[in-house]
Amino acid sequence: MTNYGENPQLSYNKYLKVQQLIELQENLALPEKHDELLFIIIHQTFELWFKQILHELDATILYIRDRRIMRAVRNIGRVCEIEKILVNQFKILETMTPHDFLLFRQELKPASGFQSTQFREIEFLSGLKDEKLMQFFDEEFAIERLNKRFGAETLHDAYFGFLHNQGFAVDNFETRVESVIKIIRDIEQHSEEFALQEALIEHDELVSHWRFHHIKMVERTVGGKMGTGGSEGVGYLQTTLSKRFYPEFWEARTRLEIE
Ligand code: HEM
């Protein structure tokens, strides 16, 4: 009997490249420190999920362009579920004591999460582009990826482009806030616009939760120490808490009144 499409060479380990995957964790500290493996695996899993988030958000932009709004909403829903897991993942790292971290922290300098290219890509793709951040990257693959993202359409552009095509005014911040208010006032009349807006504000809010939980985890582990990347640490991270992908959505809540 012919098994169409079956590959006798294939196995679980080959398909998922498990051998390569579990060889990718290299401790720096010698003699080996027990918690360094957890530290590496946590960061690698974050980066894998960041890759999946970028994959979903890239597809979302295409769906919005094609006016396939329910598809776009579902994709962002998946991103949000991943983000909830990522926020909780910090709890695993909090099982490492401040002292056990210090046993290998020195070896990490000057590496830092600040150099996470994919994290910046998520910010850029979502709608928050900050050219100043580009100067901190010097690896070729990172510069190439960030330059590409910097010039590309964002989810913010895609959402307000969609509203424009639906007849809403979107030419400046004020008119965009007014359009958001109109949608919130009559969600049945503007159900697709509202559903997409809700999905995006959830993504925005969950990234804020990520920032907050990261800071609390950092504080619990290293207190007010300077970061391995050279910043003042928690003090710097607190300045990022006010970052928003869709300021128009938040401003609309402030201005909304009953008609
Ligand atoms: C013990 C664990 C951790 C500590 C003590 C820590 C500490 C810090 C500090 C102090 C900064 C500020 C930059 C610097 O000077 O280094 C930073 C930035 C950052 N970290 Fe962590 N971190 C930890 C775990 C993680 C994990 C697991 C991730 C997941 C990818 C992560 C991602 C980031 C990102 C993306 C930034 C840049 C944030 C921004 O600029 O908005 N960190 N971290």
Boltz pocket constraint, residues with backbone or C-beta under 6 A from the ligand:
constraints:
  - pocket:
      binder: B
      contacts: [[A, 39], [A, 42], [A, 43], [A, 46], [A, 47], [A, 93], [A, 101], [A, 111], [A, 112], [A, 113], [A, 114], [A, 115], [A, 116], [A, 119], [A, 214], [A, 217], [A, 218], [A, 221], [A, 222], [A, 225], [A, 226], [A, 227], [A, 228], [A, 229], [A, 230], [A, 231], [A, 232], [A, 233], [A, 234], [A, 236], [A, 237], [A, 240]]
      max_distance: 6.0
